Amino acid sequence: MKEFETDIVIVGAGNAALCAALAARERGARVIVLEAAPESERGGNSRYTGGTVRMVFNGVEDLEQIYAELTEDEKAHADFGSYPTESFFDDMGRITQYRTNPDLCEVMITRSTDTYRWMKSKGVKFAPMYHRQAFRIDGKFKFWGGVAVEVWGGGEGLVDALFKAAAREQVTVLYHTRARELMLDDGAVCGVKAQQDGVPVTVRAKAVILAAGGFQSNAEWRSRYLGPGWDLAKVRGTRYNMGDGIRMALDVGAMPYGNWSGCHAVGWDLNAPEFGDLSVGDAFQKHSYPFCVMINNEGNRFVDEGADFRNFTYAKYGRAILEQPGQAAWQIWDQKIVHLQRDEYKIRRVTKVTANTLEELAGKIENMNQARFLKTIAEFNAAVMTEVPFNPNVKDGRGTRGLVLPKTNWANRLDAPPFEAYGVTCGITFTFGGLRINTSAQVLDIEEQPIPQLYAAGELVGGLFYFNYPGGSGLTSGAVFGRIAGDTAARAIKG
């Protein structure tokens, strides 16, 4: 058996965990991080993210404090807009049907900007999100949906920067070490029992921070909590998020909290592998659907593709796709709109069909009800409100008229060949159910009292997201509460 002793042991090694480690080191605490994955796959789900950041900003002046650099030419040719505190609150309330925990939500929102400034000071680089969050109209980019920032280099860039900072701060990382059990001493958590390459490991500590992600990689738990069929979903990220952190905390009396039947799930390439592939990263996603038409194998539309900006619908439409026959759907494009596709549509490993006519396209899509497919598109084309100007940067109101299932914005007739169809299925990102914490990131028991010396942050925290999710707020939650957990635990240790 291997034995270690430290001030704080952190379970997990993604965004939330490493922010916790860096915050704890600022207070002088010794830190050991347990990473279930080997070093080559380190970083948890954070490694697979596209790097979208949601934060409060009141204008370009606030963003200049976050970006690695912003030239005068960029400022002259971009409308960054603003995203005040009130808008972030409104979006969190609206998207979660007003179930989000108000205290946790307030902390996440009000500390978002300061946390990203702090991360920048640790070496994380941020940039304007030109390619995925703005379209150039009349020579000027306009950012939409409340998001204008991304991590430089996406998930890879985020994880690399955080691990470099952790190395500078002398944070010890134990790889291929899966936590199994929390240790208790007179009711207080005093360490973690783990296993490293088959060898038992004991890490004794004055505090434990859980930041090991949700249970999205666990097919049995998905079926148990999300419902039938969820065992068939693809996993967008790491294979190592099995719910260990949640299970260990529940075993010592923690309160389960949040939307246990809910998750963040998106449209994902139909033939993507079972788990995330680091050589592809986030590029199996297909998130330009607001501008096309989505049709299932029965030949029917099943969602309002243009109900809202992509940021506010993509995390729930994965569930809608999973509910379709064969857990599949097809995004249909013509040449008028293909220029609006994000870069993920251009990767080599893509499920794509092309044809010069809609009849030929329908015949090339396996298992498609061809007659119903053609009827659906004909009815859609006839219903488009062509008199309304098309503008991808705003909710333009260019919808359909007379359809049972309308398209609210960004409707265009499919009449400019060649046509393209992209096969998608459901890709799960993370689960919404988890542990209850307070605003100091302390894990609470079933009587809503803090469990001594136990903290949590990241995807395994419940109570923030219900039903849906505003894009970019997952990284924000992890960073904000990770920083709080590390700081709170270290201050408690130091007296």
Phi, psi and omega per residue, in radians:
M1 nan 2.397 3.050
K2 -1.656 2.440 -3.138
E3 -2.239 2.389 3.095
F4 -2.288 2.766 3.071
E5 -2.421 2.364 -3.101
T6 -2.715 3.128 3.068
D7 -1.417 -0.848 -3.086
I8 -2.321 2.302 2.989
V9 -1.955 2.324 -3.110
I10 -2.000 2.217 3.130
V11 -1.667 1.972 -3.057
G12 2.017 2.764 -3.088
A13 -2.540 0.665 3.059
G14 -1.771 -2.752 -3.096
N15 -0.965 -0.925 -3.104
A16 -1.101 -0.786 -3.098
A17 -1.097 -0.786 -3.083
L18 -1.287 -0.553 3.012
C19 -1.116 -0.671 3.082
A20 -1.112 -0.754 -3.136
A21 -1.091 -0.770 -3.121
L22 -1.175 -0.677 3.109
A23 -1.151 -0.691 3.120
A24 -1.155 -0.672 3.116
R25 -1.148 -0.544 3.074
E26 -1.045 -0.510 3.126
R27 -1.602 0.069 3.076
G28 1.519 0.147 -3.134
A29 -1.373 2.482 3.005
R30 -1.362 2.450 -3.009
V31 -2.338 2.348 2.936
I32 -2.095 2.315 3.122
V33 -1.903 2.283 3.080
L34 -1.784 2.069 -3.133
E35 -1.996 2.063 -3.118
A36 -1.150 -0.535 -3.092
A37 -1.417 2.767 2.944
P38 -1.184 2.888 -3.065
E39 -1.008 -0.603 -3.105
S40 -1.155 -0.360 -3.135
E41 -2.036 0.349 -3.051
R42 -1.141 2.762 3.022
G43 1.926 -0.070 3.079
G44 1.022 -2.655 3.133
N45 -1.125 -0.454 -3.113
S46 -1.023 -0.534 -3.125
R47 -1.137 -0.445 -3.039
Y48 -1.727 -0.127 -3.081
T49 -1.218 2.712 3.026
G50 -1.350 -0.237 3.067
G51 1.613 0.265 3.119
T52 -1.165 2.364 -3.085
V53 -2.118 2.182 3.040
R54 -1.880 2.168 -3.083
M55 -2.660 2.805 3.076
V56 -1.316 2.306 2.961
F57 -2.646 2.463 -3.073
N58 -1.838 0.204 3.106
G59 2.722 3.129 -3.071
V60 -1.109 -0.424 3.141
E61 -1.084 -0.712 3.103
D62 -1.172 -0.673 -3.114
L63 -1.190 -0.559 3.128
E64 -1.088 -0.434 3.097
Q65 -1.342 -0.246 -3.102
I66 -1.812 -0.769 -3.082
Y67 -1.094 2.589 3.040
A68 -1.085 -0.674 3.049
E69 -2.856 2.684 3.099
L70 -2.578 2.003 -3.068
T71 -1.405 2.838 3.091
E72 -1.110 -0.604 3.112
D73 -1.133 -0.705 3.102
E74 -1.096 -0.737 3.137
K75 -1.134 -0.593 -3.116
A76 -1.290 -0.449 -3.045
H77 -1.972 0.436 3.111
A78 -2.545 2.452 3.001
D79 -1.870 1.731 -3.079
F80 -1.383 -0.316 3.137
G81 1.170 -2.643 3.101
S82 -2.644 2.824 3.092
Y83 -2.512 1.395 -3.086
P84 -1.205 2.915 -3.137
T85 -0.921 -0.727 -3.093
E86 -1.093 -0.662 3.137
S87 -1.184 -0.691 3.099
F88 -1.102 -0.797 3.079
F89 -1.024 -0.806 -3.113
D90 -1.062 -0.750 -3.127
D91 -1.170 -0.731 3.111
M92 -1.103 -0.721 3.124
G93 -1.155 -0.865 -3.094
R94 -1.092 -0.805 -3.046
I95 -1.203 -0.611 -3.112
T96 -1.666 0.211 -3.103
Q97 0.966 0.634 3.046
Y98 1.083 0.519 3.068
R99 -1.736 -0.230 -3.111
T100 -0.970 2.429 3.109
N101 -1.082 2.067 -3.009
P102 -1.114 -0.602 -3.111
D103 -1.247 -0.818 3.108
L104 -1.134 -0.713 3.140
C105 -1.070 -0.740 -3.140
E106 -1.097 -0.752 3.125
V107 -1.103 -0.811 -3.137
M108 -0.999 -0.782 -3.059
I109 -1.263 -0.888 -3.009
T110 -1.252 -0.341 3.128
R111 -1.839 0.117 -3.068
S112 -1.117 -0.904 -3.049
T113 -1.138 -0.787 3.135
D114 -1.095 -0.645 3.136
T115 -1.144 -0.700 3.125
Y116 -1.252 -0.551 3.005
R117 -1.091 -0.726 3.121
W118 -1.106 -0.751 3.108
M119 -1.103 -0.641 3.069
K120 -1.054 -0.694 3.124
S121 -1.140 -0.359 3.112
K122 -1.557 -0.066 3.081
G123 1.928 0.021 3.071
V124 -1.365 2.297 -3.111
K125 -1.795 2.471 3.130
F126 -2.182 2.692 -3.085
A127 -2.542 2.814 3.021
P128 -1.083 2.470 -3.072
M129 -1.607 1.139 -3.038
Y130 -1.126 -0.838 -2.883
H131 -1.380 -0.303 -3.089
R132 -2.136 -0.123 -3.014
Q133 -2.369 0.301 3.128
A134 -2.765 2.533 3.026
F135 -2.065 2.498 -3.121
R136 -1.534 1.954 3.125
I137 -2.097 2.198 -3.119
D138 0.916 0.722 3.044
G139 1.404 0.103 -3.079
K140 -2.341 2.310 3.056
F141 -1.348 2.412 3.040
K142 -2.198 2.126 -3.135
F143 -1.497 2.495 -3.028
W144 -2.341 2.886 3.039
G145 1.298 0.229 3.071
G146 1.414 0.151 -3.072
V147 -2.201 2.288 3.107
A148 -2.433 0.133 -3.013
V149 -2.274 2.458 2.986
E150 -2.406 2.751 3.061
V151 -1.289 2.339 3.102
W152 -1.103 2.083 -3.132
G153 1.536 0.150 3.102
G154 1.055 -2.558 -3.103
G155 -1.095 -0.689 3.108
E156 -1.060 -0.776 3.140
G157 -1.123 -0.703 3.134
L158 -1.108 -0.895 -3.092
V159 -1.125 -0.748 3.125
D160 -1.051 -0.772 -3.120
A161 -1.146 -0.732 -3.122
L162 -1.188 -0.692 3.112
F163 -1.193 -0.617 3.063
K164 -1.111 -0.726 3.107
A165 -1.133 -0.719 3.129
A166 -1.111 -0.673 3.105
A167 -1.134 -0.751 3.101
R168 -1.038 -0.619 -3.092
E169 -1.561 0.160 3.059
Q170 1.053 0.710 3.013
V171 -1.422 2.244 3.120
T172 -1.490 2.278 3.107
V173 -2.060 2.174 3.050
L174 -1.800 1.955 -3.086
Y175 -1.507 2.794 3.127
H176 0.925 0.669 -3.084
T177 -2.150 1.797 -3.109
R178 -1.650 2.148 3.089
A179 -1.190 2.429 -3.092
R180 -2.054 -0.593 -2.964
E181 -2.754 2.470 3.017
L182 -1.483 2.448 3.097
M183 -1.655 2.480 -3.109
L184 -2.154 2.541 3.017
D185 -2.396 1.843 -3.133
D186 0.962 0.730 3.068
G187 1.550 -0.167 3.127
A188 -1.784 2.468 3.099
V189 -1.254 2.280 -3.043
C190 -2.284 0.260 3.093
G191 2.689 -3.015 -3.069
V192 -2.373 2.375 2.934
K193 -1.676 2.320 -3.050
A194 -2.441 -3.099 3.091
Q195 -2.446 2.230 -3.135
Q196 -2.107 1.964 -3.125
D197 0.892 0.733 3.095
G198 1.477 -0.078 -3.112
V199 -1.792 2.260 3.108
P200 -1.098 2.450 -3.141
V201 -2.266 2.353 3.041
T202 -2.074 2.229 3.081
V203 -2.099 1.896 3.099
R204 -1.545 2.388 -3.046
A205 -2.655 2.839 3.106
K206 -1.518 -0.217 3.075
A207 -2.783 2.640 3.092
V208 -2.171 2.340 3.050
I209 -2.027 2.140 3.105
L210 -1.636 2.133 3.131
A211 -2.606 0.860 -3.002
A212 -1.782 0.320 3.066
G213 1.406 3.137 -3.127
G214 -1.486 -2.721 -3.118
F215 -1.985 0.455 -3.033
Q216 -1.158 -0.405 -3.136
S217 -1.468 -0.102 -3.060
N218 -1.708 1.749 -3.065
A219 -1.058 -0.636 -3.129
E220 -1.166 -0.776 3.102
W221 -1.151 -0.662 3.115
R222 -1.026 -0.804 3.126
S223 -1.135 -0.670 -3.092
R224 -1.175 -0.752 -2.998
Y225 -1.804 -0.669 -3.120
L226 -1.470 -0.514 3.077
G227 2.116 3.023 -3.127
P228 -1.008 2.459 3.105
G229 1.667 -0.353 -3.084
W230 -1.276 -0.279 3.016
D231 -1.170 -0.280 -3.120
L232 -1.577 -0.115 -3.108
A233 -1.247 2.584 2.978
K234 -1.346 2.696 3.085
V235 -1.853 2.098 -3.054
R236 -1.189 -0.564 -2.973
G237 -2.019 -2.406 -3.016
T238 -1.189 2.600 3.063
R239 -1.415 -0.108 -2.966
Y240 -1.649 -0.086 -3.137
N241 -1.491 1.481 -3.033
M242 -1.770 0.080 -3.126
G243 1.524 0.260 -3.081
D244 -1.045 -0.766 -3.121
G245 -1.093 -0.719 3.112
I246 -1.122 -0.838 -3.109
R247 -1.036 -0.790 -3.114
M248 -1.076 -0.711 3.140
A249 -1.201 -0.735 3.101
L250 -1.075 -0.596 -3.131
D251 -1.138 -0.394 3.125
V252 -1.854 0.294 2.994
G253 1.754 0.192 3.127
A254 -1.182 2.687 3.137
M255 -1.517 2.162 2.979
P256 -1.215 2.461 -2.977
Y257 -2.648 2.615 3.024
G258 1.703 -2.857 -3.014
N259 -1.588 1.396 -3.059
W260 -1.174 -0.361 3.086
S261 -1.674 0.159 -3.103
G262 -2.050 2.782 -3.134
C263 -2.814 2.911 2.998
H264 -1.600 2.002 -3.112
A265 -2.499 2.424 -2.962
V266 -2.250 3.052 2.965
G267 -1.285 2.187 -2.988
W268 -2.327 2.585 -3.067
D269 -0.924 2.354 -3.039
L270 -0.985 -0.600 -3.074
N271 -1.941 0.421 3.044
A272 -1.137 2.747 3.126
P273 -1.204 3.003 -3.065
E274 -1.071 -0.669 3.116
F275 -2.131 2.999 -3.128
G276 -1.064 2.615 3.129
D277 -2.055 2.015 -3.070
L278 -1.120 -0.391 3.112
S279 -1.266 -0.339 3.119
V280 -1.894 -0.545 3.135
G281 1.165 -2.216 -3.057
D282 -1.591 0.096 -2.960
A283 -1.394 -0.047 3.013
F284 -1.316 -0.251 3.114
Q285 -1.171 2.710 3.108
K286 -2.368 1.522 -2.887
H287 -1.883 0.241 3.087
S288 -1.658 0.281 -3.065
Y289 -1.012 -0.424 3.134
P290 -1.007 -0.345 -3.057
F291 -1.745 -0.120 -3.120
C292 -1.996 -2.809 3.070
V293 -2.167 2.327 3.101
M294 -1.847 2.257 -3.058
I295 -2.302 2.391 3.111
N296 -1.518 -3.133 -3.067
N297 -1.212 -0.272 3.036
E298 -1.454 -0.051 3.103
G299 1.543 0.301 -3.076
N300 -2.007 2.529 2.889
R301 -1.265 2.680 -3.067
F302 -2.459 -0.100 3.031
V303 -2.435 2.779 2.958
D304 -1.458 1.741 -3.056
E305 -1.043 -0.545 -3.082
G306 -1.867 0.547 -3.109
A307 -1.104 -0.599 -3.094
D308 -2.825 3.075 3.028
F309 -0.992 2.618 -3.119
R310 -0.901 -0.650 -3.115
N311 -0.961 -0.481 -2.980
F312 -1.859 0.028 3.117
T313 -2.225 -0.396 -2.967
Y314 -1.117 -0.553 -3.057
A315 -1.368 -0.169 3.070
K316 -1.918 -0.300 -3.097
Y317 -1.305 -0.307 3.023
G318 -1.077 -0.698 3.076
R319 -1.088 -0.725 3.138
A320 -1.085 -0.672 3.114
I321 -1.198 -0.702 3.132
L322 -1.039 -0.523 -3.102
E323 -1.394 -0.095 -3.131
Q324 -1.462 2.785 3.104
P325 -0.956 2.253 -3.131
G326 1.272 0.168 -3.104
Q327 0.923 0.738 -3.022
A328 -2.501 2.749 3.029
A329 -2.697 2.968 -3.120
W330 -2.273 2.299 3.047
Q331 -1.627 2.141 -3.040
I332 -1.853 2.248 -3.065
W333 -2.253 2.657 2.895
D334 -2.149 -3.118 -2.986
Q335 -1.295 -0.236 3.094
K336 -1.219 -0.457 -2.971
I337 -2.093 -0.083 -3.068
V338 -1.118 -0.410 3.136
H339 -1.188 -0.216 3.119
L340 -1.543 -0.048 3.126
Q341 -1.198 2.435 3.034
R342 -1.258 2.930 -3.044
D343 -1.070 -0.433 -3.097
E344 -1.092 -0.304 3.113
Y345 -1.384 -0.173 -3.022
K346 -1.838 0.105 -3.137
I347 -1.268 2.815 -3.104
R348 -1.232 -0.684 -3.087
R349 -1.552 1.399 -3.084
V350 -2.386 2.476 3.086
T351 -1.586 1.811 -2.962
K352 -2.449 2.445 3.062
V353 -2.217 2.398 3.091
T354 -2.229 2.651 3.136
A355 -2.830 2.758 -3.136
N356 -1.507 -0.267 3.077
T357 -2.338 2.758 3.095
L358 -1.156 -0.610 3.103
E359 -1.083 -0.756 3.117
E360 -1.170 -0.689 3.124
L361 -1.064 -0.819 3.140
A362 -1.038 -0.663 -3.134
G363 -1.219 -0.425 -3.119
K364 -1.498 -0.285 -3.122
I365 -1.497 2.042 -3.080
E366 -1.097 2.376 3.072
N367 1.184 0.281 -3.135
M368 -1.473 2.396 2.964
N369 -1.338 1.705 -2.948
Q370 -1.154 -0.729 -3.106
A371 -1.119 -0.775 -3.125
R372 -1.204 -0.630 3.080
F373 -0.991 -0.872 -3.102
L374 -1.177 -0.630 3.108
K375 -1.166 -0.712 3.126
T376 -1.077 -0.785 -3.126
I377 -1.197 -0.674 3.107
A378 -1.080 -0.771 3.118
E379 -1.144 -0.683 3.104
F380 -1.112 -0.858 -3.125
N381 -0.996 -0.701 -3.119
A382 -1.214 -0.382 -3.043
A383 -1.643 -0.163 -3.066
V384 -1.150 2.319 -3.134
M385 -1.474 1.372 -3.034
T386 -1.164 -0.285 -3.141
E387 -1.294 -0.241 3.134
V388 -1.602 2.248 -3.128
P389 -1.093 2.501 3.114
F390 -1.577 2.297 3.117
N391 -2.583 1.887 -3.069
P392 -1.254 -0.203 -3.088
N393 -1.522 -0.193 -3.132
V394 -2.374 2.836 2.971
K395 -1.281 1.715 -2.866
D396 -1.477 -0.139 -3.138
G397 1.244 0.114 3.093
R398 -1.426 1.550 -3.045
G399 -1.985 -2.666 3.111
T400 -2.055 2.761 -3.130
R401 -2.191 2.193 3.016
G402 1.662 -0.048 3.123
L403 -1.508 2.559 3.059
V404 -1.096 -0.744 3.033
L405 -1.898 1.779 -3.070
P406 -1.342 2.857 2.825
K407 -1.925 2.142 -2.911
T408 -1.451 -0.655 -3.107
N409 -2.393 2.790 2.961
W410 1.065 0.580 3.128
A411 -1.441 2.316 3.051
N412 -2.391 2.467 3.065
R413 -1.118 2.513 3.038
L414 -1.635 1.626 -3.040
D415 -2.575 0.210 -3.103
A416 -2.088 1.618 -3.122
P417 -1.232 2.876 -0.038
P418 -1.270 2.693 -3.098
F419 -1.734 2.668 -3.136
E420 -2.262 2.494 3.082
A421 -2.303 2.286 -3.121
Y422 -2.030 2.166 -3.132
G423 -1.428 2.288 -3.126
V424 -2.301 2.680 3.009
T425 -2.324 -2.887 -3.120
C426 -1.652 2.253 3.017
G427 -2.058 2.052 -3.117
I428 -1.514 2.354 -3.112
T429 -1.705 -1.053 3.067
F430 -2.729 2.814 -3.108
T431 -1.636 2.631 -3.055
F432 -1.599 -0.365 -3.133
G433 -1.450 2.589 -3.139
G434 -3.064 -2.391 -3.060
L435 -1.756 2.653 3.057
R436 -1.593 2.248 3.055
I437 -2.171 2.889 2.993
N438 -1.740 -3.049 -3.055
T439 -1.261 -0.140 3.033
S440 -1.706 0.169 3.120
A441 1.189 0.330 3.041
Q442 -1.397 2.377 3.095
V443 -1.312 2.331 -3.093
L444 -1.781 2.587 3.075
D445 -1.554 -3.030 -3.041
I446 -1.217 -0.199 3.027
E447 -1.739 0.198 3.113
E448 1.091 0.594 3.029
Q449 -1.894 2.515 3.140
P450 -1.085 2.359 2.982
I451 -1.385 2.068 -3.016
P452 -0.937 2.231 2.999
Q453 1.235 0.377 3.105
L454 -2.147 2.240 -3.081
Y455 -2.297 2.839 -3.139
A456 -2.647 2.684 3.105
A457 -2.769 2.793 3.057
G458 1.591 -2.682 -3.007
E459 -1.105 -0.420 -3.110
L460 -1.443 0.044 3.033
V461 -1.503 2.213 3.082
G462 -1.655 2.845 3.003
G463 1.806 -0.195 3.139
L464 -1.588 -0.796 -3.024
F465 -2.003 2.327 3.103
Y466 -2.351 2.295 3.026
F467 1.208 -0.688 -2.978
N468 -2.703 -3.004 -2.915
Y469 -2.862 2.251 3.037
P470 -1.375 2.146 -3.063
G471 -0.876 2.359 3.105
G472 1.600 -0.164 -3.080
S473 -1.453 -0.242 3.086
G474 -1.174 -0.828 3.068
L475 -1.083 -0.641 3.135
T476 -1.119 -0.838 3.111
S477 -1.010 -0.829 -3.116
G478 -1.075 -0.787 -3.105
A479 -1.179 -0.803 -3.097
V480 -1.103 -0.919 -3.082
F481 -1.344 -0.441 2.999
G482 -1.118 -0.804 3.102
R483 -1.070 -0.746 3.134
I484 -1.118 -0.766 -3.121
A485 -1.064 -0.810 3.135
G486 -1.102 -0.741 -3.123
D487 -1.201 -0.789 -3.108
T488 -1.110 -0.795 -3.137
A489 -1.111 -0.748 -3.123
A490 -1.176 -0.691 3.101
R491 -1.117 -0.690 3.115
A492 -1.100 -0.694 3.135
I493 -1.151 -0.668 -3.071
K494 -1.423 -0.004 2.992
G495 2.001 nan nan
